[in-house]
Amino acid sequence: DFEEVRQYQDGDDVRLVDWRLTAKVGKVYTKVFNEEHERNIYFLLDLRSGMKFATKQAFKSVICAHIMGMLAWYFWQKSDKIGGIVLGEKEITEFKPSRLRKKVMSFFNCVSDNTKQESVDETQNKNSLTDACLKLRHSCRNGNIIFVISDFCDVDADSLKCFASLARTNEVIFINVYDVVESRCPVPNVYVVSDGHEHFVLDTRQQQVQDTYVHHFFKRLLILRDFTLKYHIKYIPVSSDMNYYQVVAKMMRKQIWR
């Protein structure tokens, strides 16, 4: 279905250029169409305890929820079905794709509940990114759009193998949400760091500590970038010091999904 005519952007299909309007105004314009069939839009949201951390703007879990909310309403208004997986500390909750507002709101309520800070039972078996991906792969058929929103802190060979399987028959988009202090070592000083149970001292006055700290983050970043390039997965980094509303708006404007 024809939607609008807008100025040409990098990546637009040349076959859709409106040559009559282009010749008239002297600038290249292209026609934009909406897909006629409804699609299933899946979200895999990582809302475990590690996402409830922030030094800027908001918890990573809150940023994750906001991004999911904006994208979900965007697709819902285009008559697509919304569903997915909420990866929480205590359980993995699945929502089948639906157009019903009541079902979508149940998904949102679960996301909201899981963004809240909660005590963690260290004796409990922890859910992993691989667990959530396997559950999604079991439910997800071909031809869907899948957004994976996480800090990817525990990404490993098993989770990457599962994502590669999904990417062969679906459009997969990684949104890597991280806090700015994860990518940049804190200013040289002695810090007491805690996960709520154990404490240790981080001395960033030592150059070796600074180098190791930064290397740890960029090693994971490089693994994700290499993997997404290999399997044609879109990769969107979102730092806590960024205006992530603008990031999502840009994704919508460019329609980075096929």
Beta strands, then each sheet from edge to edge (+ up, - down):
strand 1: 2-7
strand 2: 29-33
strand 3: 40-46
strand 4: 81-87
strand 5: 92-98
strand 6: 145-150
strand 7: 171-178
strand 8: 190-194
strand 9: 199-203
strand 10: 234-239
sheet 1: 1+ 2-
sheet 2: 5+ 4- 3- 6- 7- 10-
sheet 3: 8+ 9-
end
